[in-house]
Amino acid sequence: MLTVSRSVLRSLRSLHRKCVSGKPRGPAPPVRVSSERDASTWSMVFPEAIVACRVPGTHGNFRTFLLPLDAIAVGQATDDPISLQLHGNRAEMRWTDRGLPRTQQCDWTQPGSHHDLPVLPKSWSPMTAEFLAALHEASQTASEEPSRFALDRVQIQGETGSVIAADRSSIYWHKGFEFPFSDNVLIPALPLFGSPEWRTSTEVSLGKTESHLVVRAGVWTAFLLLDRVGRFPDVASIVPKTPTPTKFEIDGDDASSLLEALPRWPGFRDDKQPLTLDLTPQQPAVIRGQDEESKTVTELVLKRSLVTNGPSRVAINRAFLKRAIQLDCRTIRVVGADKPVVATNDRILWLTAALDPSSIVEANSTSVISRLNSSPAISLERSHAMKPAESNGHPRDRAEPPEMTDPLAEAESLRAALFEATQSATRLVALLKSKKKEQKALATVYSSLKSLNLGP
């Protein structure tokens, strides 16, 4: 009898979704189960990766067999054990759910040679959890579609100790690792290593074979197929080399407030989500945006984040700035309005292409100015103060009304919420229309087949 915890089976189903994310859907791969005297191994084979979990325990020597993935859906989220036995060509799983005994049966099948696990590396090198975080961030950056360059891959540079990924407008480059090989390899970009099964592991190791890069974290092992054909761009040639770029470092308090401000910053309706950096030497950095309809210009003054060198103005996608803060890349370097913008820290470089200079928003005398102070709340001030209303007659004897919030800020927040609701409704309508077209097409095909009289 095999025994396995319910959490392992839930993790297999979760990691299956990670490994097929963004890929064409097909039948779920079966789960290969093998055992030795001191452990059982549960694994799944994907086109570009194999994921395996080694579960310690005394099981005896079981035959190796395949189970359908759907058969290991085993109820509530607990870590209770599940026992598995084979009876002829049927597999029986037993467990307890809310105090009640449960049983589930399914057919098992014999595995083929393509279900076998690859050979393990001859040697392993210990890695830190930072390496798993780098693989996760790289997979988030890589393009979903292949192109002339293998932008849907992650490059591991053995000699420089770097993890690199890029899409058509940005680059993620994490340096400072020591790998047990010196060549450069390309691996699939899988959103696997940000899952709880991997990011909570403290024992991480890395190895390489002729066909796979192998990552091990605790009981989990991932065999990542090496791409021997694809070509990766020379990212070092894309990074600006100017010795004295305009530079500022986002202060920690400014960073927190900026993360709060960015989602409702003017210009969110534009596909490129433009945001202007206006940088003057020895002055606070200024972030500027313009409303598409009213043309109102809004400025955010990062008064703790002083600029050196310059001046420079550049337009970027606001998502770049948000990700830079999340990656703790708070040193921003700008070379020119048409050159890539770089955010860095000691180990990570995060780069984006600048938007067209026509997207740069200039300051004007009617700008709405927002100054970040010690509080994360953002106060908006009109550049022209309104004259207070005069009282008409004697004031009534009543309590003072509560202080009103800034109506402009409230209006901006409401407009953002309405826009998001409209976008959601638009996507829903498009989905329903697509379903309706599919139904019409199926009805037409069925009618055509029926007219052919193909029946016996």
Helices and strands as residue ranges (DSSP letters): E 2-5, H 6-19, E 31-35, E 39-45, E 49-56, E 65-67, G 69-72, E 81-87, E 90-97, E 100-107, G 113-115, E 125-127, H 129-141, E 153-157, E 162-166, E 170-174, E 184-188, H 196-199, E 204-208, E 212-217, E 220-225, G 235-237, E 246-249, H 252-261, G 262-264, E 274-279, E 284-290, E 297-308, E 312-317, H 318-326, E 331-334, E 341-344, E 348-352, G 357-359, E 368-371, E 379-382, H 407-451
